[in-house]
């Protein structure tokens, strides 16, 4: 039985083909990492301001942010990439495939990050705002020095999930010709006519990347645990 199982596995996954094409596929890894990191960075910055606007008492800040978050969470990422890459040229804005991918993931992830930030900020005891106000601290000083460090520790696990999703979703950028991992894999598939081997290989590349992100999450949680009340 074990011999039969091993034979079937070798039929599904051609090790020689995988090793032969691994260097070519890995040429797309820097693009995958670059798009994921840059998109996450934009999402973190924009997502924080969206979260603050979402809870603002000012109508002109609160409702546009709510509509934006609802739209981004309610539309497929692939559709949004198409709108940016193929749609913006109609109004005179032309972006490279890589720039369109970074912008797309940044704007889209900001909506999810905003909701994570909002719930994390609201989970910090309201009394700390009041104490800071009693000490005559400004809103932004209170936010930066007292509230954000505590909220960050709470937000780290869901933010890590968002980053993992972005890393894996970069495979969608193959449709707008970004030469990342999956696009390279598609080229190999068309050349070698062995899709199963190639796609298993790509999955085995994404997996350790996400493991490393999980390890980073644990380190960040320990780093920010000092800001959480026991």
N, C-alpha and C positions, 0 to 999 in steps of 0.2 A: 504493500500500500504506500509506504514512504517513497519507494523508488518511483512509483507511478506519479505521485504528487510532485516530486522533484522534477520529473520529466515535463510535466505540464507547466510548472513554473518557468523552466528554461525555455519552453516554447512561447510563453507569454513575454518574458523579459530576456532579450538578447544582450548578455553582458558585454560581449565583444563590440557590438554596435554602440552600446551606451558609452563605453570607455572611449571609443574612437571619435564620437561626436561630442563628448563632454566639454572639451576646450572651446569648441565653437559655440555651444549653448551658453557657457559661462561668460562669453563676451557680452551677453545681455544683462548680466547681474549688476554691473555698475549703474545701468540705466534704471533698473528696478529699484535699487537702493536709493538712488538720487531722487527719483520721482516720489518715492514713499516718504523720505525724510523731508524734502522741500514741501510736499503737500501737507504733511502733518504739521510742519512749522507754521505755515499759513493758517491752517485750521485752528491751531492753538491760540494764535494771536487774535484772529478774527472771532473765534468762538468765545473768547473771554468777553470781548466787547458786545457780542450778541447776547450773551447771558446777562450782562449788566443792563443792556437795553430792554431785554425781555421782562425784567423785573422792575423797570423804571416806572415811576409815577407819571411820567410825561407821555401823553398819548402818541406824539409824533415819533417817539423812540420805541415804545412798547409794541404798537401794532405792526409797523413795518418789519420789525424783527420776528414777530410771531408768524407773519405771512411768509417771510423768507425761510424760516425754519421748516414750516409746514410744506412749502414747495420742494425744498431740497430733500426732505425725508420722504416725500411722496412721489418722487420721480426716479426712474432707474439711472444709475451712474452712466451706463453706456449711452443712453439718450442724451444726457447732459454733455458727455464728451463730443458727441456728434454735433450738438448745437454750437459748442465752442469752436471746434475745429473746422466744421463745414459751414456753419451758419454765420459766424462773425465776419467772414470775408464779404458777405452781402452788404454790410454796413461799413466796409472799408477797413476792418481790423483783421489783419492776417497774422497768425501766430504759427510758430513751428510746432511740429507734433509734440515735442518734448515740453515746450512752454504751455501748450494747450492742456497736456496731461497734468502738469504740475498745478496749473490754475484750476482745472476741473476738480482734482482731488482736494485741493485746498478749500475751495468754496463749498464743495459738497460735505466734506468732513466737518467743516465749521458748524454746520447745523446740528450734527450729532454731539460734537464737543460742547456746544453751547448748552444743550440740555444736561449734559453731565456736569458742567461747571455750575449751572444754575442750582441743581439739586445739591451739589457739594457745598456751595456757598450758603445755601439755606439750611444746611444741616449743622452749621456752626451756631452755637448758642447765641441768641439775639442779645443776651445780656452783655456780651463782649463788645458789641457795637455801642451799647449804652455806656459801658465803662470807659471806652475810648473817647466818647463824646464828652463825658464828665471830665476827662483829662485834657480837654480842649484839642484833641487830635483831629486833623482834617479827615474828610471821607477817604481820599486817596491814600493818605498815610496809614489810616486804620486798615484799609483793604490790603495794602502791600505788606505791612509789618505784622499784623495780627490775624486777619481773616484768611488771606490766601495761603500762608504756610499750612494752616490746619485743613483747609479745603483741599489742598493739593494731595495730601495723604489719602483722603477719602476718594479722590478722583483718579488716582493712579491705576487701579485695576481696570475700570471701564475704559480709561484712555488708552491703556495698553491693548485692549481688545480692538479699539478703533484703529490703532496703528497696525496691528496684525491684519485686520481686514483690508487696510490700504495696501499693504505689501502684497497680499494675495490678489487684490483687485487690480493691481497694475497690469495683470495679464490682459485686461480689457483694452489696454492701450495698443495692443497689437493691431486692432482694427483701424487705427489711425496712423499706422506704419512706424510706431516707436520700436526700435530694435532691442526690446527687452527680452527677458527669458522666454516667454511664451511665443513671441514672434520668431525668435531663433529656433525654437522647437518646431514650429510649423514649417519652417524652411527645411529642417532635417527630415520631418515626416514626409514632405513632398519628394525629397530626394531618395530616402531609404525605403519608403512604403512600409514602415513598421510603426504605426501610430502608438500602439500599446507600450512598446519599449520606451519610446521618446517621452510620452506623457507620464509614465511611471518615474522616469528619470527626473523630469521637471518637478514632480511632486516630492521626490527625495531631496531636491535642492531647496524648495520652499520650507520644508519641515524643519531642518536645523536652523534656518533663519528665524523662524517663529520660536524655536526653543531658546535661542539667544535673547530674543526680545522678552521672553518670560523670565529669564535670569536677570535681565536688566530691571524688570518690574520688581522682583524680590529685593534687589539692592536699593531701589528707590523707596520702597515701602519701609525698609529699615532706616533709611536716611531721614525720612520725614515722620517716623513714628514718635520722635521726641516732641512733636507739636500736638500730639493727641493726648487729651486728658485721660488718665487711667481711672 
